[in-house]
Amino acid sequence: LAKTTQPISMDSYEGQEVNITCSHNNIATNDYITWYQQFPSQGPRFIIQGYKTKVTNEVASLFIPADRKSSTLSLPRVSLSDTAVYYCLVVPLMDSSYKLIFGSGTRLLVRP
Amino acid sequence: EAQVTQNPRYLITVTGKKLTVTCSQNMNHEYMSWYRQDPGLGLRQIYYSMNVEVTDKGDVPEGYKVSRKEKRNFPLILESPSPNQTSLYFCASSALGEQYFGPGTRLTVT
């Protein structure tokens, strides 16, 4: 499974766009990029998943360049409730149902 | 409502007293997993199951047992708990791709 590197922490203010970049230099051809969000003392929650280019849902966008060695999670107009830890995971799609390896994540703090 | 439930949510026990943490999902998912989360170590997978009667070790299986006799249930068993198993435990289930996590069980072993 590909190792990921992401910033330990980030600060932002309400209403701003937040971009969290994840590096995954050893990503394999059949790997997908998945992001989870976790609030204190709660289980992680799936945010978004993608393979290449751009994926958007009602919560976030995921940008993946052509070489797929990195990806960026974009949270538009964050609010205080977006304060959480965000995990970037790289995993074969068939394994992503049961074999996730979580790194340290990025602790996002949104200030008023 | 689609959900993963765990019981109990909080448990304080003593070393060596066998305990079971239950996990149940109502989404008819084939895959289920158990994780533990510790400060500074993140989430680590204990066991996972790909279907009924099919289980396999994750990254930290020592001291734990699981069973999958029914599709919806995946209990975690600690035969002889020790203080180093004090942790926050999460159960998860999935069909393909997205994992759904339970609310967590905070276990303290004294």
Interface residues (C-beta under 8 A of the other chain):
Chain A: Y32 T34 S41 Q42 G43 P44 R45 F46 Q49 Y87 L93 M94 S96 S97 Y98 K99 L100 I101 F102 G103 S104 G105
Chain B: V4 E30 Y31 M32 S33 Y35 G42 L43 R44 Q45 Y48 S49 M50 G58 D59 L88 F90 A92 S94 A95 L96 G97 E98 Q99 Y100 F101 G102 P103 G104 R106
